[in-house]
């Protein structure tokens, strides 16, 4: 068996390999220039996409459901604390069970887990405490409020709001 296979390999090596004859290359194709003339000068103009198509290179501004723009620059810890002070804490209801504690901010009562949103009569709907930030009440103590602040695109972080200005003897 090995002898037959060896003879076949020797015969295959003895036959010269023939390459296909190369096609003659034309030095100048008269139709090549006419092909590029069909393109014209329109390829230099920028393409304008309709507004219905998502364009990843266009700056997309985030809008609120009411149509207003989000202002994430003003959503700092200080601005959130100032907004709570602006609405004023007017009462704290402490219960035996800490999950049942309530706080009165402005004219609304909030419990643990509630988002701090206030009704805006001009818009006819609730608006967040600070535009561009989701503020959730996570704890109510005798001397402070624990707030979770989630800015758009960031992980929520905790802010403690001291109630020193509320407890005036």
PyMOL commands that set and color helices and strands:
alter all, ss='L'
color gray80, all
select helices_A, chain A and resi 2-14+30-37+42-44+77-87+98-100
alter helices_A, ss='H'
color red, helices_A
select strands_A, chain A and resi 89-93+102-105+108-111+117-120+125-128+133-140+144-151+157-162
alter strands_A, ss='S'
color yellow, strands_A
deselect
rebuild
show_as cartoon
